[in-house]
Amino acid sequence: MILIKLEPEERKELKKHVDYLERHGDENNRTLSKSMIAYRMHISAPTLVKALKTDTELKPETYDRIKEWLAK
């Protein structure tokens, strides 16, 4: 199985977006938990927490979902 690591810049950007949504909320001014953010990204909450940590390897489809969500 091929696993892909997030680049440090990608991880930093992901952490920045997740922290913003946790503190300030979405377009409806609702603060979101990590599990709700993961639900919006179509990944599991433990996978999101793992992705925020350093040197984590992800499946290619999970990596693609994170990249798509960051592009929005």
PDB file of N, CA, C and O in Angstrom, chain B, residues numbered from 101:
ATOM      1  N   MET B 101       0.839  -1.167   0.000  1.00  0.00           N
ATOM      2  CA  MET B 101       0.000   0.000   0.000  1.00  0.00           C
ATOM      3  C   MET B 101       0.894   1.244   0.000  1.00  0.00           C
ATOM      4  O   MET B 101       1.849   1.340   0.770  1.00  0.00           O
ATOM      5  N   ILE B 102       0.573   2.163  -0.853  1.00  0.00           N
ATOM      6  CA  ILE B 102       1.326   3.406  -0.952  1.00  0.00           C
ATOM      7  C   ILE B 102       0.753   4.412   0.043  1.00  0.00           C
ATOM      8  O   ILE B 102      -0.457   4.632   0.090  1.00  0.00           O
ATOM      9  N   LEU B 103       1.632   5.016   0.834  1.00  0.00           N
ATOM     10  CA  LEU B 103       1.219   6.035   1.783  1.00  0.00           C
ATOM     11  C   LEU B 103       1.923   7.337   1.443  1.00  0.00           C
ATOM     12  O   LEU B 103       3.072   7.336   1.001  1.00  0.00           O
ATOM     13  N   ILE B 104       1.231   8.442   1.652  1.00  0.00           N
ATOM     14  CA  ILE B 104       1.747   9.761   1.297  1.00  0.00           C
ATOM     15  C   ILE B 104       1.846  10.602   2.562  1.00  0.00           C
ATOM     16  O   ILE B 104       0.942  10.598   3.397  1.00  0.00           O
ATOM     17  N   LYS B 105       2.959  11.327   2.694  1.00  0.00           N
ATOM     18  CA  LYS B 105       3.115  12.245   3.820  1.00  0.00           C
ATOM     19  C   LYS B 105       2.693  13.644   3.400  1.00  0.00           C
ATOM     20  O   LYS B 105       2.926  14.060   2.265  1.00  0.00           O
ATOM     21  N   LEU B 106       2.074  14.363   4.320  1.00  0.00           N
ATOM     22  CA  LEU B 106       1.766  15.765   4.079  1.00  0.00           C
ATOM     23  C   LEU B 106       3.051  16.575   4.196  1.00  0.00           C
ATOM     24  O   LEU B 106       3.863  16.346   5.093  1.00  0.00           O
ATOM     25  N   GLU B 107       3.225  17.512   3.293  1.00  0.00           N
ATOM     26  CA  GLU B 107       4.368  18.409   3.378  1.00  0.00           C
ATOM     27  C   GLU B 107       4.174  19.333   4.581  1.00  0.00           C
ATOM     28  O   GLU B 107       3.039  19.584   4.987  1.00  0.00           O
ATOM     29  N   PRO B 108       5.269  19.843   5.155  1.00  0.00           N
ATOM     30  CA  PRO B 108       5.130  20.747   6.315  1.00  0.00           C
ATOM     31  C   PRO B 108       4.268  21.978   6.012  1.00  0.00           C
ATOM     32  O   PRO B 108       3.528  22.438   6.881  1.00  0.00           O
ATOM     33  N   GLU B 109       4.354  22.512   4.801  1.00  0.00           N
ATOM     34  CA  GLU B 109       3.541  23.677   4.440  1.00  0.00           C
ATOM     35  C   GLU B 109       2.070  23.310   4.383  1.00  0.00           C
ATOM     36  O   GLU B 109       1.218  24.084   4.817  1.00  0.00           O
ATOM     37  N   GLU B 110       1.762  22.123   3.845  1.00  0.00           N
ATOM     38  CA  GLU B 110       0.376  21.664   3.765  1.00  0.00           C
ATOM     39  C   GLU B 110      -0.192  21.432   5.168  1.00  0.00           C
ATOM     40  O   GLU B 110      -1.332  21.799   5.453  1.00  0.00           O
ATOM     41  N   ARG B 111       0.611  20.821   6.035  1.00  0.00           N
ATOM     42  CA  ARG B 111       0.171  20.560   7.400  1.00  0.00           C
ATOM     43  C   ARG B 111      -0.082  21.877   8.141  1.00  0.00           C
ATOM     44  O   ARG B 111      -1.046  22.004   8.896  1.00  0.00           O
ATOM     45  N   LYS B 112       0.805  22.855   7.909  1.00  0.00           N
ATOM     46  CA  LYS B 112       0.657  24.161   8.557  1.00  0.00           C
ATOM     47  C   LYS B 112      -0.628  24.843   8.093  1.00  0.00           C
ATOM     48  O   LYS B 112      -1.358  25.422   8.898  1.00  0.00           O
ATOM     49  N   GLU B 113      -0.898  24.770   6.790  1.00  0.00           N
ATOM     50  CA  GLU B 113      -2.126  25.368   6.246  1.00  0.00           C
ATOM     51  C   GLU B 113      -3.367  24.656   6.781  1.00  0.00           C
ATOM     52  O   GLU B 113      -4.353  25.307   7.128  1.00  0.00           O
ATOM     53  N   LEU B 114      -3.326  23.332   6.849  1.00  0.00           N
ATOM     54  CA  LEU B 114      -4.448  22.562   7.386  1.00  0.00           C
ATOM     55  C   LEU B 114      -4.703  22.945   8.844  1.00  0.00           C
ATOM     56  O   LEU B 114      -5.847  23.170   9.239  1.00  0.00           O
ATOM     57  N   LYS B 115      -3.652  23.016   9.628  1.00  0.00           N
ATOM     58  CA  LYS B 115      -3.793  23.397  11.041  1.00  0.00           C
ATOM     59  C   LYS B 115      -4.370  24.801  11.173  1.00  0.00           C
ATOM     60  O   LYS B 115      -5.195  25.055  12.050  1.00  0.00           O
ATOM     61  N   LYS B 116      -3.937  25.713  10.303  1.00  0.00           N
ATOM     62  CA  LYS B 116      -4.438  27.082  10.342  1.00  0.00           C
ATOM     63  C   LYS B 116      -5.943  27.119  10.075  1.00  0.00           C
ATOM     64  O   LYS B 116      -6.680  27.811  10.777  1.00  0.00           O
ATOM     65  N   HIS B 117      -6.402  26.374   9.060  1.00  0.00           N
ATOM     66  CA  HIS B 117      -7.829  26.352   8.723  1.00  0.00           C
ATOM     67  C   HIS B 117      -8.658  25.691   9.830  1.00  0.00           C
ATOM     68  O   HIS B 117      -9.730  26.180  10.185  1.00  0.00           O
ATOM     69  N   VAL B 118      -8.156  24.585  10.365  1.00  0.00           N
ATOM     70  CA  VAL B 118      -8.879  23.875  11.425  1.00  0.00           C
ATOM     71  C   VAL B 118      -8.971  24.753  12.670  1.00  0.00           C
ATOM     72  O   VAL B 118     -10.035  24.847  13.283  1.00  0.00           O
ATOM     73  N   ASP B 119      -7.869  25.395  13.049  1.00  0.00           N
ATOM     74  CA  ASP B 119      -7.885  26.275  14.222  1.00  0.00           C
ATOM     75  C   ASP B 119      -8.867  27.433  14.033  1.00  0.00           C
ATOM     76  O   ASP B 119      -9.578  27.807  14.966  1.00  0.00           O
ATOM     77  N   TYR B 120      -8.903  27.991  12.835  1.00  0.00           N
ATOM     78  CA  TYR B 120      -9.823  29.099  12.566  1.00  0.00           C
ATOM     79  C   TYR B 120     -11.273  28.654  12.735  1.00  0.00           C
ATOM     80  O   TYR B 120     -12.068  29.350  13.367  1.00  0.00           O
ATOM     81  N   LEU B 121     -11.618  27.496  12.172  1.00  0.00           N
ATOM     82  CA  LEU B 121     -12.994  27.013  12.275  1.00  0.00           C
ATOM     83  C   LEU B 121     -13.361  26.661  13.717  1.00  0.00           C
ATOM     84  O   LEU B 121     -14.511  26.829  14.125  1.00  0.00           O
ATOM     85  N   GLU B 122     -12.386  26.174  14.487  1.00  0.00           N
ATOM     86  CA  GLU B 122     -12.666  25.863  15.884  1.00  0.00           C
ATOM     87  C   GLU B 122     -12.899  27.136  16.699  1.00  0.00           C
ATOM     88  O   GLU B 122     -13.739  27.152  17.597  1.00  0.00           O
ATOM     89  N   ARG B 123     -12.167  28.189  16.391  1.00  0.00           N
ATOM     90  CA  ARG B 123     -12.282  29.423  17.176  1.00  0.00           C
ATOM     91  C   ARG B 123     -13.408  30.332  16.701  1.00  0.00           C
ATOM     92  O   ARG B 123     -14.196  30.823  17.509  1.00  0.00           O
ATOM     93  N   HIS B 124     -13.485  30.556  15.390  1.00  0.00           N
ATOM     94  CA  HIS B 124     -14.385  31.580  14.862  1.00  0.00           C
ATOM     95  C   HIS B 124     -15.634  31.030  14.189  1.00  0.00           C
ATOM     96  O   HIS B 124     -16.628  31.743  14.048  1.00  0.00           O
ATOM     97  N   GLY B 125     -15.592  29.791  13.781  1.00  0.00           N
ATOM     98  CA  GLY B 125     -16.775  29.185  13.195  1.00  0.00           C
ATOM     99  C   GLY B 125     -16.854  29.305  11.684  1.00  0.00           C
ATOM    100  O   GLY B 125     -15.957  29.841  11.033  1.00  0.00           O
ATOM    101  N   ASP B 126     -17.943  28.796  11.149  1.00  0.00           N
ATOM    102  CA  ASP B 126     -18.154  28.786   9.705  1.00  0.00           C
ATOM    103  C   ASP B 126     -18.969  29.996   9.287  1.00  0.00           C
ATOM    104  O   ASP B 126     -19.061  30.973  10.030  1.00  0.00           O
ATOM    105  N   GLU B 127     -19.563  29.935   8.095  1.00  0.00           N
ATOM    106  CA  GLU B 127     -20.337  31.061   7.570  1.00  0.00           C
ATOM    107  C   GLU B 127     -21.574  31.369   8.416  1.00  0.00           C
ATOM    108  O   GLU B 127     -22.116  32.471   8.334  1.00  0.00           O
ATOM    109  N   ASN B 128     -22.023  30.419   9.220  1.00  0.00           N
ATOM    110  CA  ASN B 128     -23.176  30.650  10.099  1.00  0.00           C
ATOM    111  C   ASN B 128     -22.752  30.989  11.527  1.00  0.00           C
ATOM    112  O   ASN B 128     -23.565  30.963  12.451  1.00  0.00           O
ATOM    113  N   ASN B 129     -21.468  31.308  11.694  1.00  0.00           N
ATOM    114  CA  ASN B 129     -20.909  31.682  13.002  1.00  0.00           C
ATOM    115  C   ASN B 129     -21.042  30.577  14.049  1.00  0.00           C
ATOM    116  O   ASN B 129     -21.188  30.854  15.239  1.00  0.00           O
ATOM    117  N   ARG B 130     -20.990  29.330  13.597  1.00  0.00           N
ATOM    118  CA  ARG B 130     -21.008  28.205  14.531  1.00  0.00           C
ATOM    119  C   ARG B 130     -19.583  27.703  14.685  1.00  0.00           C
ATOM    120  O   ARG B 130     -18.932  27.385  13.690  1.00  0.00           O
ATOM    121  N   THR B 131     -19.091  27.626  15.909  1.00  0.00           N
ATOM    122  CA  THR B 131     -17.774  27.034  16.109  1.00  0.00           C
ATOM    123  C   THR B 131     -17.898  25.532  15.886  1.00  0.00           C
ATOM    124  O   THR B 131     -18.892  24.917  16.273  1.00  0.00           O
ATOM    125  N   LEU B 132     -16.901  24.960  15.273  1.00  0.00           N
ATOM    126  CA  LEU B 132     -16.965  23.557  14.885  1.00  0.00           C
ATOM    127  C   LEU B 132     -15.920  22.742  15.633  1.00  0.00           C
ATOM    128  O   LEU B 132     -14.812  23.216  15.883  1.00  0.00           O
ATOM    129  N   SER B 133     -16.273  21.538  15.979  1.00  0.00           N
ATOM    130  CA  SER B 133     -15.321  20.618  16.591  1.00  0.00           C
ATOM    131  C   SER B 133     -14.509  19.949  15.484  1.00  0.00           C
ATOM    132  O   SER B 133     -14.840  20.057  14.304  1.00  0.00           O
ATOM    133  N   LYS B 134     -13.448  19.263  15.882  1.00  0.00           N
ATOM    134  CA  LYS B 134     -12.627  18.560  14.895  1.00  0.00           C
ATOM    135  C   LYS B 134     -13.430  17.476  14.176  1.00  0.00           C
ATOM    136  O   LYS B 134     -13.208  17.211  12.995  1.00  0.00           O
ATOM    137  N   SER B 135     -14.360  16.855  14.893  1.00  0.00           N
ATOM    138  CA  SER B 135     -15.155  15.812  14.254  1.00  0.00           C
ATOM    139  C   SER B 135     -16.079  16.392  13.182  1.00  0.00           C
ATOM    140  O   SER B 135     -16.284  15.765  12.143  1.00  0.00           O
ATOM    141  N   MET B 136     -16.638  17.578  13.420  1.00  0.00           N
ATOM    142  CA  MET B 136     -17.483  18.218  12.406  1.00  0.00           C
ATOM    143  C   MET B 136     -16.652  18.681  11.209  1.00  0.00           C
ATOM    144  O   MET B 136     -17.100  18.588  10.066  1.00  0.00           O
ATOM    145  N   ILE B 137     -15.456  19.175  11.468  1.00  0.00           N
ATOM    146  CA  ILE B 137     -14.572  19.596  10.378  1.00  0.00           C
ATOM    147  C   ILE B 137     -14.192  18.383   9.538  1.00  0.00           C
ATOM    148  O   ILE B 137     -14.185  18.452   8.309  1.00  0.00           O
ATOM    149  N   ALA B 138     -13.875  17.270  10.201  1.00  0.00           N
ATOM    150  CA  ALA B 138     -13.541  16.039   9.489  1.00  0.00           C
ATOM    151  C   ALA B 138     -14.728  15.555   8.660  1.00  0.00           C
ATOM    152  O   ALA B 138     -14.550  15.071   7.542  1.00  0.00           O
ATOM    153  N   TYR B 139     -15.939  15.684   9.205  1.00  0.00           N
ATOM    154  CA  TYR B 139     -17.142  15.283   8.483  1.00  0.00           C
ATOM    155  C   TYR B 139     -17.280  16.099   7.199  1.00  0.00           C
ATOM    156  O   TYR B 139     -17.634  15.560   6.150  1.00  0.00           O
ATOM    157  N   ARG B 140     -17.000  17.397   7.284  1.00  0.00           N
ATOM    158  CA  ARG B 140     -17.077  18.251   6.093  1.00  0.00           C
ATOM    159  C   ARG B 140     -16.005  17.895   5.068  1.00  0.00           C
ATOM    160  O   ARG B 140     -16.198  18.103   3.870  1.00  0.00           O
ATOM    161  N   MET B 141     -14.878  17.360   5.533  1.00  0.00           N
ATOM    162  CA  MET B 141     -13.793  16.972   4.631  1.00  0.00           C
ATOM    163  C   MET B 141     -14.000  15.557   4.086  1.00  0.00           C
ATOM    164  O   MET B 141     -13.275  15.128   3.188  1.00  0.00           O
ATOM    165  N   HIS B 142     -14.977  14.838   4.620  1.00  0.00           N
ATOM    166  CA  HIS B 142     -15.279  13.451   4.250  1.00  0.00           C
ATOM    167  C   HIS B 142     -14.164  12.498   4.668  1.00  0.00           C
ATOM    168  O   HIS B 142     -13.832  11.557   3.948  1.00  0.00           O
ATOM    169  N   ILE B 143     -13.594  12.756   5.840  1.00  0.00           N
ATOM    170  CA  ILE B 143     -12.632  11.838   6.447  1.00  0.00           C
ATOM    171  C   ILE B 143     -13.050  11.623   7.895  1.00  0.00           C
ATOM    172  O   ILE B 143     -13.939  12.313   8.394  1.00  0.00           O
ATOM    173  N   SER B 144     -12.418  10.673   8.569  1.00  0.00           N
ATOM    174  CA  SER B 144     -12.772  10.423   9.971  1.00  0.00           C
ATOM    175  C   SER B 144     -12.023  11.389  10.885  1.00  0.00           C
ATOM    176  O   SER B 144     -10.978  11.925  10.515  1.00  0.00           O
ATOM    177  N   ALA B 145     -12.562  11.600  12.066  1.00  0.00           N
ATOM    178  CA  ALA B 145     -11.945  12.514  13.032  1.00  0.00           C
ATOM    179  C   ALA B 145     -10.555  12.039  13.469  1.00  0.00           C
ATOM    180  O   ALA B 145      -9.642  12.861  13.552  1.00  0.00           O
ATOM    181  N   PRO B 146     -10.358  10.740  13.753  1.00  0.00           N
ATOM    182  CA  PRO B 146      -8.997  10.302  14.110  1.00  0.00           C
ATOM    183  C   PRO B 146      -7.995  10.524  12.977  1.00  0.00           C
ATOM    184  O   PRO B 146      -6.821  10.793  13.233  1.00  0.00           O
ATOM    185  N   THR B 147      -8.448  10.414  11.734  1.00  0.00           N
ATOM    186  CA  THR B 147      -7.568  10.656  10.603  1.00  0.00           C
ATOM    187  C   THR B 147      -7.171  12.121  10.545  1.00  0.00           C
ATOM    188  O   THR B 147      -6.018  12.437  10.251  1.00  0.00           O
ATOM    189  N   LEU B 148      -8.105  13.018  10.821  1.00  0.00           N
ATOM    190  CA  LEU B 148      -7.794  14.445  10.845  1.00  0.00           C
ATOM    191  C   LEU B 148      -6.785  14.757  11.939  1.00  0.00           C
ATOM    192  O   LEU B 148      -5.834  15.504  11.711  1.00  0.00           O
ATOM    193  N   VAL B 149      -6.981  14.199  13.111  1.00  0.00           N
ATOM    194  CA  VAL B 149      -6.047  14.429  14.214  1.00  0.00           C
ATOM    195  C   VAL B 149      -4.661  13.901  13.847  1.00  0.00           C
ATOM    196  O   VAL B 149      -3.649  14.535  14.145  1.00  0.00           O
ATOM    197  N   LYS B 150      -4.625  12.736  13.199  1.00  0.00           N
ATOM    198  CA  LYS B 150      -3.344  12.177  12.763  1.00  0.00           C
ATOM    199  C   LYS B 150      -2.678  13.067  11.724  1.00  0.00           C
ATOM    200  O   LYS B 150      -1.460  13.245  11.742  1.00  0.00           O
ATOM    201  N   ALA B 151      -3.474  13.624  10.819  1.00  0.00           N
ATOM    202  CA  ALA B 151      -2.933  14.480   9.757  1.00  0.00           C
ATOM    203  C   ALA B 151      -2.339  15.762  10.321  1.00  0.00           C
ATOM    204  O   ALA B 151      -1.420  16.333   9.734  1.00  0.00           O
ATOM    205  N   LEU B 152      -2.861  16.218  11.458  1.00  0.00           N
ATOM    206  CA  LEU B 152      -2.341  17.435  12.069  1.00  0.00           C
ATOM    207  C   LEU B 152      -1.021  17.199  12.799  1.00  0.00           C
ATOM    208  O   LEU B 152      -0.295  18.150  13.088  1.00  0.00           O
ATOM    209  N   LYS B 153      -0.708  15.941  13.098  1.00  0.00           N
ATOM    210  CA  LYS B 153       0.550  15.615  13.762  1.00  0.00           C
ATOM    211  C   LYS B 153       1.663  15.535  12.730  1.00  0.00           C
ATOM    212  O   LYS B 153       1.407  15.437  11.530  1.00  0.00           O
ATOM    213  N   THR B 154       2.889  15.578  13.203  1.00  0.00           N
ATOM    214  CA  THR B 154       4.029  15.543  12.291  1.00  0.00           C
ATOM    215  C   THR B 154       4.323  14.129  11.811  1.00  0.00           C
ATOM    216  O   THR B 154       4.061  13.154  12.515  1.00  0.00           O
ATOM    217  N   ASP B 155       4.869  14.032  10.609  1.00  0.00           N
ATOM    218  CA  ASP B 155       5.326  12.779  10.003  1.00  0.00           C
ATOM    219  C   ASP B 155       4.277  11.677   9.994  1.00  0.00           C
ATOM    220  O   ASP B 155       4.560  10.537  10.361  1.00  0.00           O
ATOM    221  N   THR B 156       3.084  12.019   9.580  1.00  0.00           N
ATOM    222  CA  THR B 156       2.007  11.046   9.465  1.00  0.00           C
ATOM    223  C   THR B 156       1.831  10.673   8.005  1.00  0.00           C
ATOM    224  O   THR B 156       1.811  11.541   7.132  1.00  0.00           O
ATOM    225  N   GLU B 157       1.703   9.392   7.745  1.00  0.00           N
ATOM    226  CA  GLU B 157       1.480   8.919   6.384  1.00  0.00           C
ATOM    227  C   GLU B 157      -0.008   8.631   6.201  1.00  0.00           C
ATOM    228  O   GLU B 157      -0.641   8.000   7.048  1.00  0.00           O
ATOM    229  N   LEU B 158      -0.551   9.104   5.088  1.00  0.00           N
ATOM    230  CA  LEU B 158      -1.976   8.968   4.799  1.00  0.00           C
ATOM    231  C   LEU B 158      -2.186   8.171   3.526  1.00  0.00           C
ATOM    232  O   LEU B 158      -1.298   8.085   2.677  1.00  0.00           O
ATOM    233  N   LYS B 159      -3.368   7.590   3.404  1.00  0.00           N
ATOM    234  CA  LYS B 159      -3.735   6.917   2.165  1.00  0.00           C
ATOM    235  C   LYS B 159      -3.892   7.966   1.069  1.00  0.00           C
ATOM    236  O   LYS B 159      -4.222   9.115   1.364  1.00  0.00           O
ATOM    237  N   PRO B 160      -3.660   7.594  -0.189  1.00  0.00           N
ATOM    238  CA  PRO B 160      -3.783   8.575  -1.281  1.00  0.00           C
ATOM    239  C   PRO B 160      -5.155   9.229  -1.375  1.00  0.00           C
ATOM    240  O   PRO B 160      -5.241  10.425  -1.654  1.00  0.00           O
ATOM    241  N   GLU B 161      -6.232   8.476  -1.150  1.00  0.00           N
ATOM    242  CA  GLU B 161      -7.561   9.087  -1.248  1.00  0.00           C
ATOM    243  C   GLU B 161      -7.802  10.089  -0.112  1.00  0.00           C
ATOM    244  O   GLU B 161      -8.462  11.107  -0.319  1.00  0.00           O
ATOM    245  N   THR B 162      -7.277   9.811   1.076  1.00  0.00           N
ATOM    246  CA  THR B 162      -7.391  10.763   2.183  1.00  0.00           C
ATOM    247  C   THR B 162      -6.583  12.011   1.887  1.00  0.00           C
ATOM    248  O   THR B 162      -7.035  13.128   2.138  1.00  0.00           O
ATOM    249  N   TYR B 163      -5.396  11.818   1.356  1.00  0.00           N
ATOM    250  CA  TYR B 163      -4.539  12.944   0.982  1.00  0.00           C
ATOM    251  C   TYR B 163      -5.241  13.826  -0.052  1.00  0.00           C
ATOM    252  O   TYR B 163      -5.199  15.052   0.046  1.00  0.00           O
ATOM    253  N   ASP B 164      -5.886  13.203  -1.042  1.00  0.00           N
ATOM    254  CA  ASP B 164      -6.603  13.960  -2.075  1.00  0.00           C
ATOM    255  C   ASP B 164      -7.772  14.749  -1.486  1.00  0.00           C
ATOM    256  O   ASP B 164      -8.013  15.888  -1.887  1.00  0.00           O
ATOM    257  N   ARG B 165      -8.495  14.155  -0.545  1.00  0.00           N
ATOM    258  CA  ARG B 165      -9.619  14.862   0.081  1.00  0.00           C
ATOM    259  C   ARG B 165      -9.141  16.073   0.866  1.00  0.00           C
ATOM    260  O   ARG B 165      -9.779  17.126   0.834  1.00  0.00           O
ATOM    261  N   ILE B 166      -8.025  15.933   1.568  1.00  0.00           N
ATOM    262  CA  ILE B 166      -7.468  17.065   2.324  1.00  0.00           C
ATOM    263  C   ILE B 166      -7.029  18.165   1.369  1.00  0.00           C
ATOM    264  O   ILE B 166      -7.289  19.343   1.617  1.00  0.00           O
ATOM    265  N   LYS B 167      -6.363  17.789   0.276  1.00  0.00           N
ATOM    266  CA  LYS B 167      -5.911  18.774  -0.701  1.00  0.00           C
ATOM    267  C   LYS B 167      -7.086  19.486  -1.345  1.00  0.00           C
ATOM    268  O   LYS B 167      -7.025  20.698  -1.551  1.00  0.00           O
ATOM    269  N   GLU B 168      -8.152  18.772  -1.669  1.00  0.00           N
ATOM    270  CA  GLU B 168      -9.357  19.389  -2.260  1.00  0.00           C
ATOM    271  C   GLU B 168      -9.978  20.374  -1.284  1.00  0.00           C
ATOM    272  O   GLU B 168     -10.389  21.465  -1.678  1.00  0.00           O
ATOM    273  N   TRP B 169     -10.050  19.995  -0.004  1.00  0.00           N
ATOM    274  CA  TRP B 169     -10.663  20.867   0.992  1.00  0.00           C
ATOM    275  C   TRP B 169      -9.819  22.119   1.201  1.00  0.00           C
ATOM    276  O   TRP B 169     -10.364  23.206   1.392  1.00  0.00           O
ATOM    277  N   LEU B 170      -8.500  21.981   1.168  1.00  0.00           N
ATOM    278  CA  LEU B 170      -7.631  23.150   1.316  1.00  0.00           C
ATOM    279  C   LEU B 170      -7.729  24.086   0.120  1.00  0.00           C
ATOM    280  O   LEU B 170      -7.536  25.295   0.249  1.00  0.00           O
ATOM    281  N   ALA B 171      -8.029  23.521  -1.042  1.00  0.00           N
ATOM    282  CA  ALA B 171      -8.133  24.342  -2.265  1.00  0.00           C
ATOM    283  C   ALA B 171      -9.400  25.199  -2.263  1.00  0.00           C
ATOM    284  O   ALA B 171      -9.461  26.209  -2.964  1.00  0.00           O
ATOM    285  N   LYS B 172     -10.403  24.811  -1.491  1.00  0.00           N
ATOM    286  CA  LYS B 172     -11.673  25.566  -1.464  1.00  0.00           C
ATOM    287  C   LYS B 172     -11.513  26.886  -0.781  1.00  0.00           C
ATOM    288  O   LYS B 172     -12.476  27.645  -0.671  1.00  0.00           O
TER     289      LYS B 172
END
